[in-house]
Every structure is written in C-alpha cells, then in structure tokens.
C-alpha cells in the first residue's frame, strides 16, 4: 500500500487545522457564590482584549484561580465556550480505508508472514475498529479534557483513560506479561493445547520455559521472501532485533501517550480537528453536541460505572497503578492515576501535585503545542515501576 493509495481512498478526510482564531479574554468579576460574572456592558459593545497568553497567573473566568492544577487553561477551548462561542463538532481523520487495505493484505499474505504478524499480538487491530463513531460525543468529551492533568474534568471531579482500559479494549501488551499470559502466548504461537504444552509426556515445557527442540519441531517450515510491500523506516528501526519480542513492548502505554497528546492538541482553542478517528459528522451533529454538553453538565458520580472491567484493575494489569511518564517515540506524556482512584477501586483522596514538563507550550494555537520531557526519564521510570510496586 503506497502513500498515493491512501490519498486516493474515499475514506480519507484531512483534519488540518483551519486558520487560527484570535483569543479574546473579556473582563470579569466575581459574583455571588464565588462564580465569575460578565461586566455590566452588553456583549456586543465590549471591546475584548487580544492577547496571546495561555498560562494562568490569577483567577480566570470560568476556570481556576491559580496555576497549580491546570496552568494552561487560557489556551483551552473552555475559555471560548465560557464567552458563549460554539466551536461545533470536530473534523476527524478517518483510518477506515487504510484498515480495509491492511485486512485485504493480511488475508492474502503467505502463512509464514501471517505467523510473524500474529506473534506481534497486533493482527486483530484492523478487525476491531469501527467504521462509524459518535463525533458529537467525542467533541463533547474533548471540551472537558485538560492536558495538564491528562484527564476529563467532570462535574464530580476527574476521570481518564487508563492503561487498564487500553488493555481491555484493544488487547495489546501493557508491559512484561505474567506467567498466565506467557503460557497463552506459547499456546497460540506453537499451535498446541495447554495440556500438550505442560504435559510430562510431550515434554514441551520444563523448568519454566519451552524447550528449544520443541519450538524447532513445532514451528519448522520453509520460508520465502515476499516482495512488493513497503513499510516506514521508523518501523524498520523499531523491529531491528526482530518481531518475536514485540509482546514485551509496552504498546499500550505508547498508544495511550499518543492518544493523550492528540486530545491535548484538540482541546486547544483554535483546533477544529481530532486525528486518528474514523467517523463522519451528520447534519444533526451540532444539535446532538449541544444536548450532550447539557447532559455532561448534569452527570453525577452515582451514574458512573467506575469499574466496567471488574474489580482490582491493578491486580490484572499492574501498570495501571504506574505513576510517571509514558512515551511513544518522541511523544512523552504524564500518567497520573492518583487523580482517578475511583477507577482503580479505591476511595479518592487529594491527589499529589501534577507532573510538570521541562518545557511546555499549550497555547491557544494548536500548531504551537509541544511538551518537552526526556524519553530516557520516561523509560527509566517505567522500568523501575514493577520493582517499586511489588515492594509496597
């Protein structure tokens, strides 16, 4: 599949941002009950001040009073909504056409190639993506996303997308697999039953490992090269040591880091698109968006299913309780589950202070969006987690 194939696909819709809009911060004052209210002049007669400031240094209309939790609020679309503006539904960039081509390619590939792809634990992804998504619902939640905390700020405090969610929805590796997962991988790759794997008669498994002789006898087959297909150079570099160890990569944390970044960019005031989603807005999307905004404003904690995949998330996916930085290539994002303890089955307490990058720009202008944090630090924190977690 070439770049031209993707460009010619009917399912591809660009999500490039439209011309940037100017940010307007009107003068406000605190009214009864501590809420900010408008000035005495009418909205049409006010001459708003044009500024390019996105960091919080004092009380903000409709937002925080200091910069300890969401310091980039002035660059957020919420400040635009507070002034009565309506951004409307987001444009989306579809991946449905590309996924269809991937399915067709996989189904016609040689069996040897399919075995390698299946071993990466990613072969199912093109088959589980929806060809239609609820864009107004996505747009409504993006309006509540705060990139400083990487969470949705709801009327009853915060929620977010956790590593536990990524594992259960996409079924891609989160970290080092446990013993049960390793046995499942062996069964799938070797094409035998669990009984045959651990049987003392067949002797495929001994002293915690699969015998090399068994792997050779079960997997031996002739292999021939398949030509005519191309992949990105970055992907070749990432599998330079082969694809057999991809299940040890934390593909879930890389996916979540990328998702956090895209949500952060889409939450900026001038952004009109959300990348990576396959959907098309309908004529009634604006009406549905306004309805969803009103419903989210009234949502309570009692209406939330806090543990949709069962209790004790950290017991089944240990890294769900990880606290630190997650990375995808040069994208590094903070992961702070202490802000959403109810999603881990615990009672919510006052969270620890937010992680602050070395350098960051979360401007009103989405094209300027950047987070400067060392990938090395993220990897070191990730690798140290299991040791620290098991010692607690």
C-alpha positions in Angstrom: 0.0 0.0 0.0 1.5 3.3 -1.1 1.0 6.9 0.1 -0.9 7.5 -3.2 -3.3 4.7 -2.3 -4.1 6.4 1.0 -4.6 9.8 -0.6 -6.9 8.3 -3.3 -9.0 6.5 -0.7 -12.6 7.7 -0.5 -12.5 7.3 3.3 -9.7 9.8 3.8 -10.6 13.2 5.1 -8.0 15.8 6.1 -8.0 17.1 9.6 -5.6 20.0 9.1 -6.5 23.0 11.2 -8.3 25.9 9.7 -6.9 29.5 10.0 -6.1 30.3 13.6 -8.5 32.5 15.5 -7.6 35.2 17.9 -8.2 34.6 21.6 -10.4 37.1 23.4 -10.3 37.4 27.2 -13.1 39.7 28.5 -13.0 41.5 31.8 -14.9 39.6 34.5 -15.5 39.9 38.2 -16.6 37.5 40.9 -20.3 37.5 41.8 -22.4 35.7 44.3 -21.2 32.2 45.5 -17.8 32.9 44.0 -18.8 32.4 40.4 -17.4 34.8 37.7 -19.9 37.0 36.0 -19.8 39.3 33.0 -19.2 43.0 33.1 -22.1 45.5 33.1 -21.8 46.4 29.4 -23.5 44.3 26.7 -21.6 41.6 24.9 -21.9 43.4 21.6 -20.5 46.7 22.9 -17.5 45.1 24.7 -14.1 45.5 23.0 -12.2 42.4 24.1 -8.5 42.4 24.6 -6.5 40.5 22.1 -3.8 38.5 23.9 -1.5 35.6 23.3 -1.3 34.4 26.9 -2.2 30.8 27.7 -0.8 30.4 31.2 -2.9 31.1 34.4 -1.4 33.7 36.8 -4.6 34.5 38.7 -8.4 34.0 38.7 -9.7 33.0 35.3 -13.4 33.5 34.1 -15.0 30.1 34.3 -11.7 28.4 35.3 -9.1 28.1 38.0 -7.8 30.7 40.4 -4.2 29.7 40.3 -1.8 27.6 38.2 -1.3 24.6 40.5 -3.6 22.2 38.6 -4.5 23.4 35.1 -1.9 26.2 34.3 -2.7 26.2 30.6 -6.4 26.9 30.9 -6.3 30.2 29.0 -5.4 28.2 25.9 -8.2 25.8 26.3 -11.4 25.8 24.2 -13.4 26.1 27.5 -12.5 29.7 27.7 -14.1 30.2 24.3 -17.2 28.3 25.4 -17.4 30.4 28.5 -17.7 33.5 26.3 -20.7 32.0 24.6 -18.9 30.8 21.4 -19.6 27.4 19.9 -16.8 25.5 18.3 -19.1 22.9 17.0 -18.2 19.3 16.2 -14.6 18.4 15.4 -13.4 17.3 12.0 -11.9 13.8 12.0 -9.3 12.0 10.0 -10.5 8.6 9.0 -8.4 5.4 9.1 -11.2 3.1 7.8 -9.8 2.9 4.3 -6.3 2.1 5.5 -7.6 -0.6 7.8 -9.5 -2.2 5.0 -6.4 -2.4 2.9 -4.5 -3.9 5.8 -7.1 -6.6 6.2 -7.0 -7.4 2.5 -3.2 -7.6 2.6 -3.2 -9.8 5.6 -5.7 -12.2 4.2 -3.6 -12.7 1.0 -0.2 -12.9 2.8 1.8 -16.1 3.0 1.3 -18.3 6.0 4.9 -17.6 7.2 4.2 -13.9 7.1 0.9 -14.4 9.0 2.7 -16.3 11.7 5.1 -13.4 12.2 2.3 -10.8 12.3 0.2 -12.9 14.7 3.2 -13.1 17.0 3.2 -9.3 17.4 -0.3 -9.5 19.0 -1.4 -6.7 16.7 -3.0 -8.6 13.9 -6.5 -8.2 15.3 -6.5 -4.4 15.4 -7.7 -3.8 11.8 -10.7 -6.0 12.5 -11.9 -4.3 15.7 -12.0 -0.7 14.6 -15.5 0.8 14.0 -16.3 2.4 10.6 -18.6 4.8 12.4 -18.1 6.8 15.6 -20.1 9.3 17.5 -18.3 12.5 16.7 -20.6 14.8 18.8 -19.8 12.6 21.8 -16.1 12.7 21.1 -16.3 16.5 20.7 -18.2 16.9 23.9 -15.5 15.0 25.9 -12.6 16.8 24.2 -14.1 20.0 25.6 -13.6 18.6 29.1 -10.1 17.2 28.5 -7.3 19.0 30.4 -3.8 18.2 29.1 -2.1 19.4 32.3 -3.7 16.6 34.2 -4.4 14.3 31.2 -8.0 13.7 32.5 -11.6 14.7 31.8 -12.7 17.4 34.3 -16.3 16.4 35.1 -18.9 18.0 37.5 -17.9 15.3 40.0 -14.1 15.7 39.6 -12.0 13.7 37.2 -11.9 10.6 35.0 -9.4 9.5 32.5 -8.4 6.7 30.1 -6.1 4.3 31.9 -3.7 1.5 30.9 -6.3 -0.9 32.2 -8.8 0.5 29.7 -6.4 0.2 26.8 -5.7 -3.4 27.6 -9.3 -4.5 27.9 -10.5 -2.6 24.8 -7.6 -3.1 22.4 -5.9 -6.2 23.9 -2.4 -5.0 23.3 0.6 -5.5 25.6 0.9 -3.2 28.6 4.2 -4.4 30.0 6.0 -7.6 30.8 3.4 -10.4 30.6 2.7 -12.6 33.7 3.0 -16.4 33.7 -0.6 -17.0 32.6 -0.2 -14.6 29.7 3.1 -16.2 28.7 1.5 -19.7 28.6 -1.3 -18.3 26.5 1.2 -16.8 24.1 3.1 -20.2 23.8 -0.2 -22.0 23.1 -1.1 -19.5 20.3 2.3 -19.4 18.7 3.0 -23.1 18.9 -0.5 -24.2 17.9 -1.0 -26.7 20.7 -3.3 -27.0 23.7 -2.3 -26.1 27.2 -2.4 -29.8 28.2 0.1 -30.6 25.5 2.3 -27.8 26.5 2.7 -28.7 30.1 2.2 -32.5 29.7 5.1 -34.6 31.2 4.6 -36.9 28.2 5.2 -34.4 25.4 7.8 -32.5 27.4 7.5 -29.2 25.6 7.6 -27.2 28.8 10.2 -27.7 31.5 11.6 -25.6 34.4 9.7 -22.5 33.5 10.5 -22.5 29.8 9.6 -24.0 26.4 12.3 -26.4 25.1 14.2 -25.2 22.1 13.8 -28.6 20.5 10.0 -28.4 20.8 10.0 -24.9 19.2 12.0 -26.1 16.2 9.9 -29.2 15.7 6.6 -27.4 16.0 7.5 -24.3 14.0 9.9 -25.6 11.3 8.7 -24.7 7.8 10.2 -23.3 4.6 10.2 -19.5 4.3 10.4 -17.4 1.2 10.7 -13.7 0.9 7.6 -11.7 -0.2 8.3 -8.6 -2.3 6.4 -5.5 -3.3 5.4 -4.3 0.2 6.9 -1.3 1.9 6.9 0.0 5.5 8.1 3.1 7.1 11.8 3.4 8.0 10.9 4.2 11.6 9.1 0.9 11.9 12.1 -1.0 10.5 14.2 0.6 13.2 11.8 -0.4 15.9 11.9 -4.1 14.9 15.6 -4.1 14.1 16.1 -7.0 16.5 13.1 -8.9 15.0 9.4 -9.1 15.7 9.5 -12.0 18.1 9.9 -9.8 21.1 7.2 -7.2 20.4 4.9 -8.7 23.0 7.4 -7.4 25.6 7.0 -3.8 24.3 4.5 -1.6 26.2 2.4 -0.9 23.1 -0.5 0.1 25.4 1.5 2.9 27.1 2.7 4.1 23.6 -0.9 4.1 22.4 -2.1 6.0 25.4 0.7 8.6 25.2 -0.3 9.3 21.6 -4.0 9.5 22.5 -3.2 11.9 25.4 -1.2 14.1 23.0 -4.0 14.2 20.4 -6.6 15.0 23.0 -4.4 17.8 24.3 -4.0 19.3 20.9 -7.7 19.1 20.1 -8.6 20.8 23.4 -6.8 24.0 22.2 -9.0 27.0 21.4 -8.3 27.2 17.7 -8.2 23.5 16.9 -11.0 22.2 14.7 -10.0 18.5 14.3 -9.2 15.3 16.1 -6.8 12.9 14.3 -7.0 9.2 14.1 -10.7 8.6 14.4 -12.9 7.1 11.7 -16.2 8.9 11.5 -18.2 11.5 9.6 -20.3 14.2 11.1 -24.0 14.3 10.1 -26.3 17.2 9.6 -27.8 16.9 13.1 -24.4 16.7 14.8 -24.5 20.3 16.2 -27.8 19.7 17.9 -26.6 16.4 19.4 -23.4 18.1 20.6 -25.4 20.7 22.5 -27.6 18.0 24.0 -24.5 16.0 25.2 -22.9 19.1 26.6 -26.0 19.7 28.7 -26.1 16.1 29.8 -22.4 16.1 30.9 -23.0 19.2 32.9 -25.6 17.3 35.0 -23.7 14.0 35.2 -23.2 12.7 38.8 -20.7 10.2 40.3 -23.6 7.9 41.1 -24.4 7.5 37.4 -20.8 6.3 36.6 -19.7 2.6 36.3 -16.3 3.1 37.8 -15.1 -0.5 37.3 -16.5 -1.6 33.9 -14.0 -4.4 33.5 -14.2 -5.8 37.1 -12.6 -5.1 40.4 -9.0 -4.6 41.3 -7.6 -3.3 37.9 -4.1 -3.1 39.3 -4.2 -6.9 40.0 -4.9 -7.8 36.4 -2.8 -5.0 34.8 -0.2 -4.0 37.3 1.0 -0.9 35.3 -2.5 0.6 35.7 -1.1 1.8 39.1 2.0 3.2 37.5 2.7 6.9 38.2 5.1 8.7 35.9 5.7 9.5 32.2 4.7 7.3 29.2 6.2 7.6 25.8 5.6 7.0 22.1 8.7 7.8 20.1 9.3 11.5 20.8 5.9 12.0 22.5 6.1 12.0 26.3 3.0 12.5 28.4 2.3 12.3 32.2 0.3 9.4 33.5 -1.3 10.3 36.9 -3.8 7.7 38.2 -3.8 9.2 41.7 -6.3 11.7 40.3 -8.8 9.0 39.4 -8.5 6.5 42.2 -12.2 5.5 41.9 -11.3 4.0 38.6 -8.8 1.7 40.4 -11.4 0.7 43.0 -10.1 3.0 45.8 -11.5 6.0 47.6 -10.4 9.3 46.1 -8.1 11.4 48.1 -6.4 14.7 47.5 -4.0 14.0 44.5 -0.3 14.7 44.6 0.8 17.8 42.6 0.7 17.4 38.8 3.8 16.5 36.8 5.3 19.5 35.1 7.5 19.0 31.9 10.9 20.6 31.5 9.3 22.9 28.9 5.8 23.1 27.5 3.6 25.2 25.2 -0.1 24.5 25.4 -1.1 27.7 23.6 -4.5 28.7 22.2 -2.9 27.9 18.8 -2.8 24.2 18.5 0.1 24.2 16.0 2.4 25.5 18.7 1.5 22.6 21.1 4.6 20.9 22.5 5.8 19.1 25.6 9.5 18.8 26.4 10.4 15.8 28.5 13.2 13.3 28.3 12.2 9.9 26.7 15.0 8.4 28.8 13.4 9.5 32.0 10.1 8.0 30.9 11.7 4.7 30.1 13.7 4.6 33.4 10.6 5.4 35.4 8.6 2.7 33.6 11.2 0.0 34.0 11.6 0.8 37.7 7.9 0.6 38.4 7.4 -3.2 38.8 10.2 -3.4 41.4 8.8 -0.5 43.4 5.2 -1.8 43.0 6.0 -5.2 44.4 7.9 -3.8 47.3 4.9 -1.8 48.6 
